[in-house]
Amino acid sequence: MHKLQDILEARDFIRNKTDYRPTVGMILGSGLGTLADEIANPFIIPYSEIPHFAKSEAVGHANELVIGQLMGKTVVAMKGRFHYYEGFSLDEVTFPVRVMKALGVEDLIITNACGAVNTSFNPGDLMLITDHINLVGTNPLIGPNNSELGTRFPDVSQVYNLNLRHIASQVAQEQNIVLQQGVYAWWSGPAYETPAEIRMIRTLGADAVGMSTVPEALVATHGNMRVLGISCLTNMACGILDQPLSHSEVIEVAALVREKFVKLVKETISRM
């Protein structure tokens, strides 16, 4: 569990750099970091400068915190995230979520690029996360609990907030954006899943599979934040189509849906 002192050190460092007091947080996945470019009058802090922040080397991630104004709200965006498969502990992966909470963030939008398991979905679709399945066999809340950060046994019956999902659905309808809804499965990576593993994941009830999001969502829920999860389905998962998977394809498809993704998230933020 995170040390409160480390969280407060990182918070104070950020607060000493800027007068912005964000209430909405965003974690931007592979190829989706351009949303941060929409933030007006941005103040940018490289992760390497923030006390206790890790440094990601994942492809498609910029490794910087962007704070500013977006659609009438003060926001803080992670332009790039940390992944468990990079060798980071789950404490390191989720530390920025704790810092966002300490900064005053109440609503957290978590995005990712991932594979579609549901065969009725298509690459380029966006998916609203309704629930998740943790297939990694560990949890970021394991360890001594600090009651100042959250309860020992948090309720996770509604990790992905129903009200925020309703807002996003309405916006998508108005913008004529196909917004699928489904269950996201967390896979450790970094290898993609085998065809047999995808069959298992589909049998378990997941609609998409990816290598992030769930740790951050659990820690945000532990901290009593409202979470909205949006996946960009960049490919059909292994075994559905007779073709190999590549990260370049993930980045490429994320770039193609960037415009509708940005439109959807911006208008959703304006109504939060």
C-alpha positions, -999 to +999 in steps of 0.1 A: +000+000+000+012+035-008+028+056+019+007+086+026+039+107+030+050+099-006+016+108-020+015+141-002+051+149-013+041+143-049+009+164-044+028+193-028+054+193-056+027+196-082+008+223-062+039+243-058+043+243-096+008+255-106-023+272-092-045+248-111-067+226-088-081+198-110-113+180-103-113+156-133-085+132-140-076+113-172-054+084-179-047+082-217-038+049-232-017+039-262-021+063-292-048+083-273-025+109-257-035+136-282-066+143-260-041+161-237-033+184-266-068+198-263-062+211-228-061+249-228-033+269-211-016+236-202+011+232-175+032+202-183+053+183-158+075+153-170+070+123-148+108+122-142+105+154-121+076+143-098+087+127-066+080+089-064+066+087-100+079+058-121+090+063-157+073+043-184+091+032-216+059+018-233+056+027-270+031+054-277+033+070-242+048+105-236+054+103-199+041+137-188+014+151-166-007+178-183-028+202-161-052+229-174-087+237-186-109+215-208-146+221-215-150+244-185-133+220-161-099+220-145-083+187-155-052+167-150-041+141-177-016+114-176-001+113-211+011+078-208+007+053-180+027+026-162+021-011-169+025-041-147+042-059-176+071-033-176+082-047-142+066-020-121+049-030-089+012-023-087+020+004-062+040+022-088+014+015-115-014+031-094+006+058-075-005+086-099-042+078-091-035+084-054-018+116-062-047+128-084-071+120-055-048+141-032-049+169-057-087+170-054-098+148-084-132+132-079-139+119-114-114+097-132-116+088-169-095+057-177-088+049-213-070+021-231-063+005-265-072-032-264-084-062-283-120-072-290-130-106-277-167-102-286-169-112-323-198-087-329-174-058-322-152-043-349-117-027-348-121+010-344-152+007-322-151+024-288-164+004-258-178+017-225-165-005-197-194-018-176-173-042-154-140-060-154-125-094-148-091-096-131-071-124-147-037-115-133-041-131-099-030-101-079-045-068-066-031-034-060-048-033-026-028-062-012-008-053+018-014-032+050-044-009+045-042+029+053-077+039+064-069+075+054-068+063+018-098+039+019-115+010+036-099-024+040-126-042+020-140-019-007-172-026-025-166-031-062-202-038-073-200-006-094-164+003-102-175+020-134-199+047-124-235+043-137-242+080-139-209+087-159-217+058-182-252+072-188-237+106-197-211+091-221-239+069-238-260+100-243-232+119-258-222+090-282-259+088-293-260+125-301-227+124-320-236+092-339-207+074-325-209+036-321-202+030-284-202-006-275-207-016-239-189-046-223-167-063-198-129-057-199-105-085-189-071-075-175-042-096-189-007-091-175+011-092-209+035-083-224+028-113-247-006-112-264-031-139-255-031-173-273-062-184-292-070-208-264-067-181-238-090-159-258-116-187-260-113-190-222-117-152-218-148-152-239-163-181-220-157-162-188-178-134-201-154-107-213-159-086-244-124-071-246-090-078-232-061-055-224-030-050-202-040-020-181-069-001-165-081-026-138-054-017-112-060+021-116-098+015-114-095-005-082-074+021-065-097+049-076-126+030-062-108+024-030-102+062-029-140+068-034-135+083-069-160+080-097-146+060-126-154+061-163-137+035-185-135+038-223-116+012-245-105+018-281-109-016-297-078-016-320-079-052-332-097-085-330-081-107-303-059-136-312-075-165-331-106-146-342-090-136-375-062-156-392-035-129-387-007-121-363-011-092-338+013-062-336+016-031-314+020-010-345-015-020-355-028-009-321-012+026-325-024+028-361-061+021-353-060+043-322-049+071-345-078+065-369-105+067-341-087+097-324-112+123-336-144+106-324-126+095-292-116+132-284-151+145-293-168+119-270-145+125-240-146+163-243-184+165-244-187+139-216-164+160-194-185+191-201-215+174-186-198+157-156 
